[in-house]
Amino acid sequence: MTDEMFGPYRLEALLGRGGMGEVHRAYDTVRERVVAIKRLPVRLAAEAEFEARFRAECALVSRLREPHVIPIHDYGEIDGRLYLDMRLVEGPDLAGLLDVQGPLPAARAVEIVAQVAAALDVAHAEGLVHRDIKPSNVLITPGAGGAGDFVYVADFGIARAVSNGSTALTATGATVGSLEYMAPERFTGGHGDHRVDVYSLGCLLFEALTGRKPFVGEGLPAMINAHLNTAPPRPSEHVPGLPDGLDAVVARGMAKDPDDRYPSAGALVGDARAALAGGALDAVTERVPAAAPTWIPSAAELAAAVPAAHGHAPPRRRRGALVLAAVLAVLVVLGGATFLLATGGSAGAPEARADPGAVPGTQQAPEVVVPTTVPATAEAPAPPVRLPATTAAPQPAPQPVPQPQPVPQPQQQPVPQPQPVPQPRVEPVQPSAPSIVGRSSYQQGVLIYLSVSYTDADGDAAGFGFRGVNGSGWAPESHPFSSPSYGRVSPGRVEYPFNHGCGQPNQISSDVEFWIYDSGGRRSASTVVHLACG
């Protein structure tokens, strides 16, 4: 079969075909290199609005310098068909890898997803949302020196160009994105922000871990219902031995409410790696024989049971032993004190003499014998007086201590209280619409940037909008400052690119009506600008 010529490209082999066109291995006869050519369906080239968006998207993607985004060499239109000239990536996509190998080891799955996340975070920072993250758009090649997998993300810009200005479903019923990986908000009348990619990434992680799609249903209604109402699946229910923490990562990544999801793709990967690091704890439970079940707390239960500020609490039995030892120590001390009192409290006490009348074999309290004075008469001497050894020497009678006389206190004088200072009356700021005070435009490559400056007296300017007028093909759009799509926003200024194909044979000019709106829905007076190349 003779190779087909497509402009300067010789199409050598068909690599794949899908709803967004077909991909060929091709030889660029001008630059003398092998490339991948993606040709979009003919019908899309007939839509002027889509063509303009497609060129703007490609211009932005071609400026990304993230190694996991497939580089775009060129783009445009040949023989009525839009095309992309990209680097040819030799290797399978993730869908094909899963078909052959089944579920991937958890560590490999997480690292593949991590490289996809790196590409998404860089694109999101530039205002690009992929909207069609799925295994067939994740291309895998061997890493340098055989060091693991190196991942490329394909089809940046194409799904976004189609979905802008339309609903999630086209008029013909074809989906913009793949049903198995689409975020719930895309079925409820909105496009969503970059978190639609975070949802798809959660689906991708589940499939890489289990080898199966998150939801399985017959037909469009069943899939929509699953994304809107069915709880996210748990990888550990399909692959025994997976860390339980990965269930939580998938659940948060696939949360129905975008506010409950991870704020970025990188945040999802950070938790997935943390779940892997704790996986060794779950490996212990797998070795417990089924015949002798023993409860072993999970990592989460251990974390909940141990006070964060003091580390691991000792077992109760050991604590009881420590308390008993402390009581015994107190008793020993008290016993020693009693012994010291009984013996006079000193090692150097006078030598004790035994009582002659004591019962043999019993111990008597030591005594000190003090002889009485013998009189000069012939009367019999008086028996000695026995005093206990602990008898204290007589103490002098206490003398009364003179009490201090009260010192007279000076009479307290009342402290004058400060008088309130009258506050100036602050008049409330009346809500008012923003005002456009200036505009200009400049060319950058194939794009023309419209720059608009504005003022806002009450400080609640919230976003901007535009539409084509006088026959120009720009559909009405509205963007909040928090998510300005391709625009650049700074206080008092907005810049937005419009693709006019400057320098191309089919460059265009257009008239654009532009406005600013505030949080109350008030719009500024519109300004109409004529945009032309050169």
MIKEGU-882728 format. One record per residue (C-alpha): x, y, z; residue in three letters. Coordinates in nm, 2 decimals. Layout:
% residues N
X_Y_Z_ala
...
This chain:
% residues 534
0.00_0.00_0.00_met
0.14_0.34_-0.10_thr
0.19_0.58_0.19_asp
-0.05_0.87_0.20_glu
0.09_1.22_0.18_met
-0.07_1.48_0.41_phe
0.10_1.81_0.32_gly
0.47_1.76_0.40_pro
0.40_1.45_0.61_tyr
0.42_1.10_0.47_arg
0.17_0.89_0.68_leu
0.34_0.55_0.74_glu
0.11_0.37_0.99_ala
-0.22_0.42_1.18_leu
-0.15_0.41_1.55_leu
-0.50_0.47_1.68_gly
-0.84_0.61_1.61_arg
-1.10_0.76_1.84_gly
-1.38_1.01_1.88_gly
-1.13_1.30_1.85_met
-0.96_1.18_1.53_gly
-0.68_0.95_1.43_glu
-0.31_0.93_1.51_val
-0.05_0.83_1.25_his
0.32_0.75_1.26_arg
0.45_1.00_1.00_ala
0.77_1.12_0.84_tyr
0.82_1.50_0.81_asp
0.98_1.54_0.47_thr
1.08_1.91_0.54_val
1.25_1.86_0.88_arg
1.34_1.50_0.81_glu
1.22_1.34_1.13_arg
0.96_1.08_1.24_val
0.67_1.24_1.42_val
0.31_1.16_1.54_ala
0.04_1.33_1.34_ile
-0.31_1.36_1.49_lys
-0.58_1.45_1.24_arg
-0.91_1.58_1.38_leu
-1.25_1.50_1.23_pro
-1.33_1.70_0.92_val
-1.65_1.84_1.07_arg
-1.45_2.03_1.34_leu
-1.26_2.23_1.08_ala
-1.59_2.36_0.95_ala
-1.67_2.52_1.29_glu
-1.50_2.86_1.30_ala
-1.54_2.89_1.68_glu
-1.38_2.56_1.74_phe
-1.09_2.62_1.51_glu
-1.01_2.95_1.69_ala
-1.02_2.78_2.02_arg
-0.81_2.49_1.90_phe
-0.54_2.72_1.78_arg
-0.54_2.91_2.11_ala
-0.52_2.59_2.31_glu
-0.23_2.45_2.10_cys
-0.04_2.78_2.14_ala
-0.07_2.76_2.51_leu
0.02_2.39_2.53_val
0.32_2.44_2.31_ser
0.46_2.68_2.57_arg
0.44_2.43_2.85_leu
0.79_2.32_2.96_arg
0.68_2.01_3.17_glu
0.86_1.69_3.07_pro
0.55_1.48_3.10_his
0.35_1.68_2.84_val
0.40_1.56_2.49_ile
0.58_1.84_2.30_pro
0.38_1.99_2.01_ile
0.60_2.08_1.71_his
0.34_2.24_1.49_asp
-0.04_2.27_1.44_tyr
-0.28_2.41_1.18_gly
-0.49_2.30_0.89_glu
-0.41_2.10_0.58_ile
-0.66_2.01_0.31_asp
-0.95_2.12_0.53_gly
-0.84_1.91_0.83_arg
-0.70_2.04_1.16_leu
-0.39_1.86_1.28_tyr
-0.12_1.84_1.55_leu
0.24_1.75_1.48_asp
0.38_1.59_1.81_met
0.67_1.39_1.93_arg
0.63_1.03_1.85_leu
0.63_0.83_2.18_val
0.73_0.47_2.14_glu
0.55_0.25_2.40_gly
0.21_0.14_2.51_pro
-0.06_0.34_2.68_asp
-0.18_0.26_3.03_leu
-0.50_0.10_2.89_ala
-0.30_-0.15_2.68_gly
-0.06_-0.21_2.97_leu
-0.35_-0.30_3.21_leu
-0.51_-0.52_2.94_asp
-0.18_-0.73_2.92_val
-0.06_-0.72_3.28_gln
-0.38_-0.66_3.49_gly
-0.36_-0.47_3.82_pro
-0.02_-0.30_3.87_leu
0.18_-0.32_4.19_pro
0.07_-0.04_4.42_ala
0.41_0.14_4.41_ala
0.43_0.14_4.03_arg
0.06_0.25_4.00_ala
0.12_0.55_4.23_val
0.44_0.65_4.05_glu
0.26_0.65_3.71_ile
-0.02_0.86_3.85_val
0.24_1.09_4.01_ala
0.39_1.18_3.67_gln
0.04_1.25_3.53_val
-0.02_1.47_3.83_ala
0.30_1.67_3.77_ala
0.18_1.75_3.42_ala
-0.16_1.85_3.54_leu
-0.04_2.08_3.81_asp
0.18_2.27_3.57_val
-0.10_2.30_3.31_ala
-0.35_2.41_3.58_his
-0.11_2.68_3.68_ala
-0.13_2.81_3.33_glu
-0.51_2.80_3.32_gly
-0.53_2.48_3.11_leu
-0.77_2.20_3.21_val
-0.73_1.86_3.03_his
-1.09_1.73_3.08_arg
-1.01_1.39_2.93_asp
-0.77_1.21_3.17_ile
-0.80_0.84_3.10_lys
-0.56_0.54_3.06_pro
-0.55_0.57_2.68_ser
-0.41_0.92_2.71_asn
-0.13_0.81_2.94_val
0.17_0.69_2.73_leu
0.44_0.49_2.90_ile
0.80_0.45_2.79_thr
1.10_0.30_2.97_pro
1.29_0.55_3.19_gly
1.65_0.65_3.13_ala
1.88_0.37_3.20_gly
1.59_0.14_3.26_gly
1.49_0.33_3.58_ala
1.12_0.26_3.59_gly
0.85_0.41_3.37_asp
0.85_0.75_3.21_phe
0.50_0.89_3.14_val
0.36_1.13_2.88_tyr
0.01_1.28_2.89_val
-0.15_1.32_2.55_ala
-0.44_1.53_2.41_asp
-0.39_1.84_2.61_phe
-0.60_2.12_2.47_gly
-0.82_1.92_2.24_ile
-1.10_1.82_2.48_ala
-1.10_2.18_2.63_arg
-1.13_2.33_2.29_ala
-1.44_2.12_2.22_val
-1.61_2.16_2.56_ser
-1.57_2.54_2.59_asn
-1.90_2.70_2.50_gly
-2.09_2.37_2.50_ser
-2.24_2.13_2.75_thr
-2.08_1.80_2.85_ala
-2.27_1.63_2.57_leu
-2.27_1.76_2.21_thr
-2.57_1.79_2.00_ala
-2.50_1.46_1.83_thr
-2.48_1.28_2.17_gly
-2.10_1.24_2.16_ala
-1.93_1.30_2.49_thr
-1.65_1.55_2.54_val
-1.44_1.33_2.76_gly
-1.48_0.96_2.85_ser
-1.79_0.87_3.05_leu
-1.60_0.63_3.29_glu
-1.38_0.92_3.41_tyr
-1.60_1.23_3.40_met
-1.66_1.44_3.71_ala
-2.02_1.46_3.84_pro
-2.04_1.84_3.79_glu
-1.99_1.79_3.41_arg
-2.33_1.61_3.40_phe
-2.51_1.89_3.58_thr
-2.47_2.17_3.34_gly
-2.13_2.30_3.43_gly
-1.78_2.26_3.30_his
-1.61_2.27_3.65_gly
-1.26_2.39_3.71_asp
-0.93_2.21_3.74_his
-1.07_1.97_4.00_arg
-1.25_1.78_3.72_val
-0.90_1.65_3.63_asp
-0.84_1.56_4.00_val
-1.16_1.35_3.99_tyr
-1.04_1.17_3.67_ser
-0.70_1.12_3.83_leu
-0.87_0.94_4.12_gly
-1.05_0.72_3.87_cys
-0.71_0.66_3.70_leu
-0.55_0.56_4.03_leu
-0.83_0.31_4.11_phe
-0.80_0.15_3.76_glu
-0.42_0.12_3.78_ala
-0.45_-0.05_4.12_leu
-0.73_-0.29_4.03_thr
-0.73_-0.33_3.65_gly
-1.10_-0.24_3.64_arg
-1.29_0.08_3.58_lys
-1.44_0.26_3.88_pro
-1.80_0.22_3.77_phe
-1.95_-0.03_3.53_val
-2.29_0.03_3.38_gly
-2.50_-0.03_3.07_glu
-2.55_0.29_2.88_gly
-2.53_0.66_2.94_leu
-2.80_0.69_3.21_pro
-2.64_0.42_3.43_ala
-2.29_0.58_3.41_met
-2.43_0.93_3.49_ile
-2.62_0.79_3.79_asn
-2.30_0.61_3.91_ala
-2.09_0.93_3.90_his
-2.36_1.14_4.07_leu
-2.49_0.90_4.34_asn
-2.27_0.59_4.38_thr
-2.00_0.60_4.65_ala
-1.64_0.58_4.52_pro
-1.52_0.22_4.50_pro
-1.26_0.08_4.74_arg
-0.95_-0.07_4.57_pro
-0.88_-0.30_4.87_ser
-1.21_-0.48_4.81_glu
-1.08_-0.59_4.47_his
-0.71_-0.65_4.54_val
-0.63_-0.81_4.88_pro
-0.33_-0.67_5.06_gly
-0.36_-0.31_4.93_leu
-0.31_-0.05_5.21_pro
-0.64_0.07_5.35_asp
-0.51_0.43_5.32_gly
-0.54_0.40_4.94_leu
-0.91_0.35_4.98_asp
-0.93_0.69_5.15_ala
-0.72_0.86_4.88_val
-0.95_0.73_4.60_val
-1.26_0.83_4.80_ala
-1.14_1.19_4.84_arg
-1.01_1.22_4.49_gly
-1.35_1.10_4.36_met
-1.56_1.31_4.60_ala
-1.89_1.42_4.45_lys
-1.85_1.78_4.57_asp
-1.54_1.95_4.42_pro
-1.49_2.12_4.75_asp
-1.44_1.78_4.92_asp
-1.17_1.68_4.67_arg
-0.80_1.73_4.69_tyr
-0.72_2.09_4.59_pro
-0.45_1.97_4.34_ser
-0.33_1.66_4.16_ala
-0.01_1.67_4.36_gly
-0.19_1.67_4.69_ala
-0.36_1.34_4.59_leu
-0.03_1.19_4.50_val
0.12_1.31_4.83_gly
-0.15_1.11_5.03_asp
-0.11_0.81_4.80_ala
0.26_0.79_4.88_arg
0.19_0.84_5.25_ala
-0.06_0.55_5.23_ala
0.21_0.33_5.07_leu
0.46_0.42_5.35_ala
0.22_0.29_5.61_gly
0.14_-0.03_5.41_gly
0.38_-0.25_5.61_ala
0.15_-0.23_5.91_leu
-0.13_-0.40_5.71_asp
0.11_-0.67_5.61_ala
0.12_-0.79_5.97_val
-0.25_-0.87_5.97_thr
-0.22_-1.08_5.66_glu
0.00_-1.33_5.85_arg
-0.25_-1.40_6.13_val
-0.40_-1.75_6.08_pro
-0.77_-1.76_5.99_ala
-0.82_-2.04_6.24_ala
-0.71_-1.83_6.54_ala
-0.84_-1.48_6.47_pro
-0.68_-1.21_6.67_thr
-0.78_-0.85_6.68_trp
-0.49_-0.63_6.57_ile
-0.55_-0.26_6.56_pro
-0.50_-0.09_6.23_ser
-0.27_0.21_6.18_ala
-0.57_0.45_6.20_ala
-0.69_0.29_6.53_glu
-0.35_0.31_6.68_leu
-0.32_0.67_6.58_ala
-0.65_0.75_6.74_ala
-0.57_0.56_7.06_ala
-0.23_0.72_7.12_val
-0.22_1.08_7.26_pro
-0.03_1.28_7.00_ala
0.17_1.48_7.26_ala
0.30_1.19_7.46_his
0.37_0.90_7.22_gly
0.25_0.55_7.29_his
0.06_0.49_7.62_ala
0.20_0.20_7.83_pro
-0.03_-0.11_7.87_pro
-0.27_-0.10_8.17_arg
-0.10_-0.40_8.33_arg
0.23_-0.23_8.34_arg
0.08_0.09_8.47_arg
-0.08_-0.11_8.76_gly
0.25_-0.27_8.84_ala
0.41_0.07_8.86_leu
0.14_0.20_9.09_val
0.18_-0.10_9.32_leu
0.56_-0.05_9.33_ala
0.51_0.32_9.42_ala
0.27_0.22_9.71_val
0.52_-0.03_9.84_leu
0.79_0.23_9.83_ala
0.58_0.47_10.04_val
0.52_0.20_10.29_leu
0.89_0.12_10.32_val
0.96_0.49_10.38_val
0.69_0.51_10.65_leu
0.82_0.19_10.81_gly
1.17_0.33_10.82_gly
1.05_0.65_10.98_ala
0.87_0.45_11.25_thr
1.18_0.26_11.32_phe
1.39_0.57_11.36_leu
1.13_0.72_11.60_leu
1.13_0.40_11.81_ala
1.52_0.39_11.83_thr
1.56_0.75_11.91_gly
1.61_0.87_11.56_gly
1.99_0.85_11.57_ser
2.27_0.60_11.51_ala
2.47_0.76_11.79_gly
2.21_0.72_12.08_ala
2.33_0.63_12.43_pro
2.39_0.27_12.50_glu
2.08_0.09_12.63_ala
2.06_-0.12_12.94_arg
1.84_-0.43_12.97_ala
1.55_-0.43_13.22_asp
1.61_-0.70_13.48_pro
1.25_-0.77_13.51_gly
1.20_-0.82_13.14_ala
1.06_-1.14_13.01_val
1.33_-1.34_12.85_pro
1.31_-1.37_12.48_gly
1.12_-1.04_12.43_thr
1.25_-0.71_12.32_gln
1.20_-0.40_12.53_gln
1.22_-0.04_12.43_ala
1.57_0.10_12.52_pro
1.58_0.31_12.83_glu
1.83_0.54_12.99_val
1.89_0.49_13.36_val
1.93_0.82_13.56_val
2.03_0.75_13.93_pro
1.87_0.97_14.20_thr
2.07_1.15_14.46_thr
2.17_0.94_14.76_val
2.10_1.13_15.10_pro
2.36_1.12_15.39_ala
2.11_0.95_15.62_thr
2.11_0.58_15.68_ala
1.78_0.53_15.50_glu
1.76_0.29_15.22_ala
1.85_0.44_14.89_pro
1.56_0.53_14.66_ala
1.52_0.32_14.35_pro
1.64_0.47_14.03_pro
1.39_0.66_13.82_val
1.36_0.53_13.47_arg
1.29_0.79_13.19_leu
1.21_0.70_12.84_pro
1.50_0.75_12.60_ala
1.29_0.99_12.39_thr
1.21_1.23_12.67_thr
1.29_1.58_12.55_ala
1.48_1.83_12.76_ala
1.25_2.09_12.94_pro
1.17_2.38_12.72_gln
1.15_2.74_12.85_pro
0.80_2.88_12.87_ala
0.71_3.06_12.55_pro
0.71_3.44_12.57_gln
0.43_3.64_12.41_pro
0.52_3.78_12.07_val
0.44_4.15_12.04_pro
0.18_4.20_11.76_gln
0.25_4.47_11.50_pro
0.03_4.78_11.52_gln
-0.18_4.85_11.21_pro
-0.03_5.10_10.98_val
-0.29_5.37_10.89_pro
-0.37_5.36_10.52_gln
-0.39_5.69_10.32_pro
-0.74_5.77_10.21_gln
-0.80_5.67_9.85_gln
-0.90_5.95_9.62_gln
-1.14_5.87_9.33_pro
-0.97_5.83_8.99_val
-1.13_6.05_8.73_pro
-1.27_5.84_8.44_gln
-1.18_5.94_8.08_pro
-1.46_6.09_7.89_gln
-1.56_5.91_7.56_pro
-1.41_6.05_7.25_val
-1.67_6.12_6.98_pro
-1.61_5.90_6.68_gln
-1.66_6.04_6.33_pro
-1.95_5.89_6.15_arg
-1.85_5.66_5.87_val
-2.09_5.66_5.58_glu
-2.14_5.32_5.42_pro
-2.00_5.27_5.07_val
-2.29_5.25_4.83_gln
-2.26_4.95_4.59_pro
-2.17_5.04_4.24_ser
-2.06_4.87_3.92_ala
-1.70_4.86_3.81_pro
-1.59_5.11_3.55_ser
-1.36_5.04_3.25_ile
-1.10_5.32_3.23_val
-0.86_5.20_2.96_gly
-0.79_4.93_2.69_arg
-0.51_4.83_2.46_ser
-0.40_4.52_2.26_ser
-0.07_4.36_2.16_tyr
0.03_4.07_1.94_gln
0.22_3.76_2.08_gln
0.27_3.49_1.82_gly
-0.06_3.39_1.67_val
-0.25_3.55_1.96_leu
-0.37_3.90_2.02_ile
-0.40_4.00_2.39_tyr
-0.67_4.24_2.49_leu
-0.57_4.44_2.80_ser
-0.84_4.62_2.99_val
-0.79_4.84_3.30_ser
-1.08_4.92_3.54_tyr
-1.17_5.08_3.87_thr
-1.40_4.95_4.14_asp
-1.51_5.19_4.42_ala
-1.66_4.93_4.65_asp
-1.39_4.67_4.59_gly
-1.61_4.37_4.49_asp
-1.52_4.32_4.13_ala
-1.55_3.95_4.07_ala
-1.48_3.86_3.70_gly
-1.51_3.96_3.34_phe
-1.69_3.86_3.02_gly
-1.68_3.91_2.65_phe
-1.85_3.82_2.32_arg
-1.80_3.87_1.95_gly
-1.99_4.15_1.78_val
-2.04_4.27_1.42_asn
-2.03_3.92_1.28_gly
-1.72_3.80_1.48_ser
-1.74_3.44_1.59_gly
-1.66_3.46_1.96_trp
-1.94_3.30_2.17_ala
-2.03_3.48_2.50_pro
-1.81_3.38_2.79_glu
-1.79_3.47_3.16_ser
-1.49_3.40_3.39_his
-1.44_3.47_3.76_pro
-1.11_3.63_3.86_phe
-1.04_3.32_4.08_ser
-1.04_3.10_3.76_ser
-0.97_3.33_3.46_pro
-0.92_3.05_3.21_ser
-0.63_3.17_2.99_tyr
-0.65_3.53_3.12_gly
-0.41_3.71_3.34_arg
-0.56_3.90_3.63_val
-0.40_4.17_3.85_ser
-0.56_4.44_4.06_pro
-0.73_4.68_3.83_gly
-0.63_4.50_3.51_arg
-0.73_4.20_3.30_val
-0.55_4.05_2.99_glu
-0.71_3.78_2.77_tyr
-0.57_3.61_2.45_pro
-0.77_3.58_2.13_phe
-0.63_3.35_1.86_asn
-0.64_3.53_1.53_his
-0.38_3.31_1.35_gly
-0.15_3.60_1.32_cys
0.12_3.52_1.06_gly
-0.08_3.23_0.92_gln
-0.24_3.23_0.58_pro
-0.59_3.24_0.73_asn
-0.54_3.51_0.99_gln
-0.85_3.69_1.10_ile
-0.97_4.01_1.26_ser
-1.27_4.06_1.49_ser
-1.47_4.30_1.71_asp
-1.50_4.20_2.08_val
-1.73_4.35_2.34_glu
-1.57_4.33_2.69_phe
-1.70_4.40_3.04_trp
-1.63_4.36_3.41_ile
-1.88_4.24_3.67_tyr
-1.90_4.24_4.05_asp
-2.02_4.01_4.32_ser
-2.37_4.16_4.30_gly
-2.40_4.09_3.93_gly
-2.36_4.45_3.83_arg
-2.18_4.50_3.50_arg
-1.96_4.79_3.39_ser
-2.04_4.97_3.07_ala
-1.90_4.75_2.79_ser
-1.62_4.85_2.57_thr
-1.59_4.73_2.20_val
-1.24_4.67_2.06_val
-1.14_4.59_1.71_his
-0.86_4.32_1.72_leu
-0.64_4.27_1.42_ala
-0.29_4.13_1.36_cys
0.00_4.36_1.31_gly
